[in-house]
Amino acid sequence: MAVSIMHRVTGNGLATAGALGLVWWLMAAASGPEAYATFVTCATSPIGYLVMAGLSWFFFQHLCSGLRHFVLDMGAGYELKNNKLWSVLTFVLSTSLTIAFWAAICTGKF
C-alpha cells in the first residue's frame, strides 16, 4: 500500500514541481541574462540542490514503482513474500539510483 501511495505522490510531485521548475527555467532564459543568473543562483543554492535531489528521488521512485506495477499488471508477483520484497526493493533501488546519479554529477562524470 505504501508503494502505491508513494507512486501517486511522486507522480503528482513530479508533475507539479517539475512543471513549475521547467516554466521558471524557460521564463528566465527568455527574459535575459539577469533573470537567468537569478535562476542559476537559486538552483545552485543549498535549497536548490535539495529540491533537485528530491525531484530526482521522486523520479527514480516513480520509475521503480511503475516497473513494479507493470510486473503486477502482467499477473506476476502477487505472492505475499515476493510482493513485500519488491515493495522494499522499490525504496532501496530508488534511493541507490538517486545516490549514484548525484555521485556521477558531483564527480563530473555526467
N, C-alpha and C positions, 0 to 999 in steps of 0.2 A: 504494500500500500504506500509506503514512504517513497519508493522509487517512482511510482506512478504520479504521486502528488508533486514530487520534485521535477518530474518531466514537464508537467504543466507549468510549474513556477518558472523553470528555466526557459521554457519556450516563450512565456509572456515577458520575462525579463529581457531576453534577447531581442524580442520584437520591440519592446518599449525603449529600453536604454540604448540598444544598438541603433535603432532608428534615430533617436534624438542625437546620439553622438555623430552619426553619419550626416545628419542635416546640419549640425553645428560645424562640422569639418567642411562641408561643401559651402556653407554660407560664409565661413571665414576665408576660404580660398577665393571665393568670388568677390569678397569685399575688399581685398587688397592686403598688402604686406603687414600692415599694423594689426589688422584683425586676425590674420593668420598667425602672427607672432604671439598674440594673446592666447589663441587656441593652443599653440605648441607649449607655451609656458604652463597653461593649466593641465594639459595632457601629460607633461613630463614632471609634474609636481608629485609628491608622495601620494596625495589623494588620487591624482590622475592614474598613477601606476596601480594603485589599489583597485580602482574601478576597472581598469583594463585587465588586471589579473582576475578579478571577479567575473568579468564578461567572458574571459577565456575559459574559466572553470565552468561557467554556465554552458558554454558551447560544448565542451567535452562531456559534461554530464548529460546534456540533452542528446548528444551523439550516441554515447554508450547506452543510455536508456532507450533510445529509438531502436538501436540494434537489438536490444533485449526484447522489446515489444515486437519487432519483426520476426524474431525466432518464435516467440509465443504465438504470433498470428499464423505461423506455419503449422502449429499444433505440437510443437516440441517444448520441453522444459517446464511442463506443468507439475511434475513430481515435486513434492514439498521440499525435499533435500536439494534438488537442482535449482529450484526456484529461489530458495534462500541464498544459495551460493552465488547465483547470477546477480541477485539483488545487492549483495555485499560487494561483489566484484565491480558492479557499476560504479559505486562510490570510490573504490580503490583505484580502478583504472582511470576514472576522470581526474582524480587528484594527481595520480602519477603522470598522466599526459600533460596536465597543466604545469607541473613542476618541470618536466622535460622541455616543454615549449618555452617556458621563461628562462630556463638554463641555456637553451640554444640562442635565445635573443640576447641574454646578458653576456654570453661569451662571444658574440659576434658571428655565430655560425648560421644565422638566419638572415 
